[in-house]
Every structure is written in C-alpha cells, then in structure tokens.
Amino acid sequence: MKKHILEISGIQKKFSGKLLLSDIYLKIETGEIIGLLGHNGSGKSTLLKIVSCNLSASDKSIFIDGVSKNNSSELVDEISYMCQDQFVPNHLSVLKTIELSVAKQKLDLFYKDDFVKPLLRQKIKNLSYGELRYLQVKLVLFNSSKFILLDEPFSGLSPIMIEIVVQLIKENSQEKGIIITDHQYENVMKISTGLLLLKEGKLHKVNKKAELVENGYLTDSANF
C-alpha cells in the first residue's frame, strides 16, 4: 500500500499578543498514530484547527506527498478534523447521518456495531453526550481522508466504548495517518506509534516517560 506523507511547517499563532505556537513543524505518514500531549491551554486544539484549515495562521505551509496544499479547498478530501464540539445537525436521524457520511461499501460494516444499532431510528438531538461522541468518532474514522485529527475522542465514552474506539483507530491507521490528543493520556500513550509534547509553543519529540517527567507533564508516580 502506498505511503502518504503530511508535512506542516512555519506555524505561528498569537492570541492577545501572546505567542501560543512558535515555528511548529509536524510530519506524519499513513500507518502512524501520533499522540499529541500538553497541558490545558498549551495550544493542542489550536494546532489541530490550523492543520485542518479551520483556523488561519501566517506563514503556514502544508505539503501532502510533496505537493503544496495551502488552499483549504484542496484539503477537504485529504484531512479530517474531529473537534470537541458537535458537528452533526440535531434534526437528522442517526440513520440519515450515517447514510450521508459513510461510503456505501462501508455501510454494512458501520452498522455491525451493538452501540450503533439501537440508535439508528433516533434523532441526533436525543442522543446522550457519550452516544453522540461515539457516533462522531466513527463517522470521522470511516471517511476517505488520508489523515485524521482527533481532539478528545475518548471524552464522555464508557470504558467499553473506549476499547472499541481504540481498536478502530488502530485498524484505520493501517491506511491513514492519525493525530490524537486527549486528557486521558494513558490511552493516547498506549495507542500511539510516536509521541509529541507541546510546551511553551514548541513541539518536542518524546521517547520515554522520563522526558515527560522532566518537562513537567507527568510526575514520577504516574503510570502508563
């Protein structure tokens, strides 16, 4: 299977005069799961929004397979971003939402899910937070994008739902490049093929727990 490469460089972002992101460089290939770690307010969500062109940033350069993709319209089918907010319209049924979002050849596989089956006739507005979050994660993972950005995918999910989502991420990473950030850092660390720590506006590659302790992200007593 052909490898695809996403490279982003030169990302800088200020809010109220304060530099949040400084000269960020990020590279990911299909087949990889990159865990993005960092304290609250460090800029993780902002970075993902910029990469997916949901937020502007000066001097940003995006390349996919060596081809410039700085125009957001060129990235619609290349990068998918799952934000922390609801993106599915409340008036739709779950069934209609799936039919509009998932390719026909993948529908049968999507429906073979004990959590999804009981929800098909319900309206989106009647789902619990966990049910909606689970559905949205699956919708993003089942699309055709080469690269997936997941912001807090485990939020509100039951332990068994988290297990299923973890497995889905692993399966999809065989043909996609996935960046994931979540407050449940243990799950992020367990599933990732590589880790990045966002601190003081810069990305730091992480190879071992000691580096997270040294950078103040974890304490010595933390387990994973």
C-alpha positions in Angstrom: 0.0 0.0 0.0 1.4 3.4 -1.0 2.5 5.6 1.9 1.3 9.2 2.1 3.2 12.0 3.9 1.7 15.1 5.5 4.2 17.9 6.4 3.3 21.2 8.1 5.8 23.9 8.8 6.1 27.5 9.9 3.0 27.5 12.1 2.9 30.5 14.4 -0.1 31.8 16.3 -0.7 34.6 18.7 -3.7 35.4 20.9 -4.0 38.8 22.6 -0.4 39.5 21.8 0.8 36.3 23.4 2.7 33.7 21.3 0.9 30.4 21.6 2.6 28.4 18.8 6.0 29.2 17.6 7.6 27.9 14.3 5.8 24.5 14.5 7.0 21.6 12.3 5.0 18.4 12.1 5.3 15.4 9.9 3.2 12.2 9.8 2.9 9.3 7.4 0.0 7.0 6.8 0.4 4.0 9.1 1.4 6.2 12.1 -0.6 7.3 15.2 0.9 10.4 16.7 -0.1 11.2 20.2 -0.1 15.0 20.9 0.4 15.7 24.6 0.4 19.0 26.6 -1.2 20.8 29.5 -4.5 22.7 29.2 -4.0 25.9 27.2 -0.8 24.7 25.6 -2.3 25.0 22.1 -3.1 21.4 21.1 -6.6 22.2 19.8 -5.4 25.4 18.1 -2.7 23.4 16.3 -5.1 20.8 15.0 -7.5 23.5 13.9 -4.7 25.2 12.0 -3.5 22.0 10.4 -7.1 21.2 9.2 -7.5 24.9 8.0 -10.3 25.6 10.5 -8.1 28.4 11.8 -5.8 30.7 9.9 -2.1 31.1 10.7 0.5 33.2 9.0 3.4 31.6 7.0 1.9 28.2 7.3 3.0 25.6 4.7 1.2 22.3 4.2 2.5 19.6 1.9 1.0 16.2 1.1 3.3 13.9 -0.8 5.5 16.8 -1.6 2.7 18.9 -3.2 1.7 22.2 -1.7 -1.8 22.2 -0.2 -2.1 25.7 1.4 -5.5 26.3 -0.1 -8.1 24.9 2.3 -10.3 23.7 -0.5 -7.6 21.3 -1.5 -7.6 19.7 1.9 -11.3 18.8 2.1 -10.7 15.2 1.0 -7.2 14.9 2.5 -7.5 15.9 6.2 -10.5 15.3 8.5 -10.7 17.0 11.9 -12.9 15.9 14.7 -13.3 18.9 17.1 -14.5 18.8 20.7 -17.9 20.3 19.7 -20.9 18.7 18.0 -20.7 18.8 14.2 -23.8 16.7 13.2 -27.1 18.6 12.8 -29.6 17.9 15.5 -32.6 17.5 13.2 -31.2 14.5 11.3 -31.8 10.9 12.4 -28.8 8.7 13.2 -29.5 6.5 10.1 -29.7 9.5 7.7 -26.5 10.9 9.2 -24.6 7.7 8.6 -26.0 7.4 5.0 -24.9 10.9 4.2 -21.4 10.5 5.7 -20.3 6.9 5.0 -19.4 5.4 1.6 -22.0 2.7 0.5 -19.4 -0.1 0.5 -18.6 0.6 4.2 -22.2 0.9 5.5 -22.7 -2.8 6.4 -19.5 -2.7 8.4 -20.6 0.5 10.1 -23.9 -1.0 11.1 -22.4 -4.1 12.6 -22.0 -2.3 15.9 -24.0 -3.1 19.0 -23.8 0.5 20.2 -25.0 1.9 16.8 -27.8 -0.5 16.0 -30.2 0.7 18.8 -29.7 4.3 17.8 -30.5 4.2 14.1 -34.1 5.4 14.4 -33.3 8.1 16.9 -32.7 11.8 16.2 -29.3 13.2 16.8 -30.8 15.7 19.3 -32.0 12.8 21.5 -28.6 11.1 21.9 -26.6 11.3 25.1 -23.3 13.0 25.0 -21.4 9.7 25.0 -23.6 8.2 22.3 -23.1 11.3 20.1 -19.4 11.4 20.7 -19.0 7.7 19.8 -21.0 8.2 16.6 -18.9 11.2 15.6 -15.7 9.4 16.2 -16.8 6.5 14.0 -18.0 8.9 11.2 -14.7 10.6 11.0 -12.7 7.3 11.1 -14.9 5.8 8.3 -14.4 8.6 5.9 -11.9 8.6 3.0 -9.4 11.1 4.2 -5.7 10.1 4.3 -5.2 11.9 7.6 -7.4 12.2 10.7 -7.1 14.6 13.5 -8.9 13.6 16.7 -9.4 16.1 19.5 -10.6 14.5 22.7 -12.1 11.3 21.1 -12.5 9.5 24.4 -14.5 12.3 26.1 -17.7 11.0 27.6 -17.2 7.4 26.4 -17.8 4.4 28.6 -14.8 2.1 29.1 -16.1 -0.5 26.6 -16.7 2.3 24.1 -13.1 3.5 24.6 -11.9 -0.1 23.9 -13.8 -0.2 20.6 -12.6 3.3 19.6 -9.0 2.3 20.3 -9.4 -0.7 18.1 -11.0 1.4 15.3 -8.1 3.8 15.5 -5.6 1.0 15.2 -7.4 -0.6 12.3 -7.7 2.7 10.4 -4.1 3.6 11.0 -3.1 0.9 8.6 -4.2 3.2 5.7 -4.4 6.6 7.4 -2.2 8.9 9.4 -3.8 9.8 12.7 -3.0 12.5 15.2 -4.8 12.2 18.6 -4.9 14.3 21.7 -7.0 13.6 24.8 -6.9 14.3 28.5 -6.8 10.5 29.0 -3.1 10.5 28.3 -2.7 6.8 29.3 -4.9 5.7 26.3 -3.1 8.1 24.0 0.3 6.7 25.0 -0.8 3.1 24.7 -2.1 3.5 21.2 0.5 5.9 19.7 3.4 4.9 17.5 5.0 8.2 18.3 4.6 11.0 20.9 4.9 14.8 20.7 4.7 17.2 23.7 3.5 20.7 23.1 5.2 23.0 25.6 5.8 26.8 25.5 4.7 26.9 21.9 7.0 24.3 20.6 6.8 20.6 19.8 9.2 18.2 21.5 9.6 14.5 20.4 9.1 12.2 23.3 10.8 8.8 23.5 10.3 7.8 27.2 8.4 8.6 30.3 11.4 10.3 31.9 11.2 13.0 29.3 7.6 13.7 30.2 8.6 14.0 33.9 11.5 16.3 33.1 9.2 18.6 31.1 6.6 18.7 33.9 3.9 16.9 32.1 3.9 13.8 34.4 5.0 13.1 37.9 7.3 10.2 38.8 4.3 8.3 40.3 2.3 8.4 37.0 1.7 5.0 35.4 1.1 4.1 31.8 
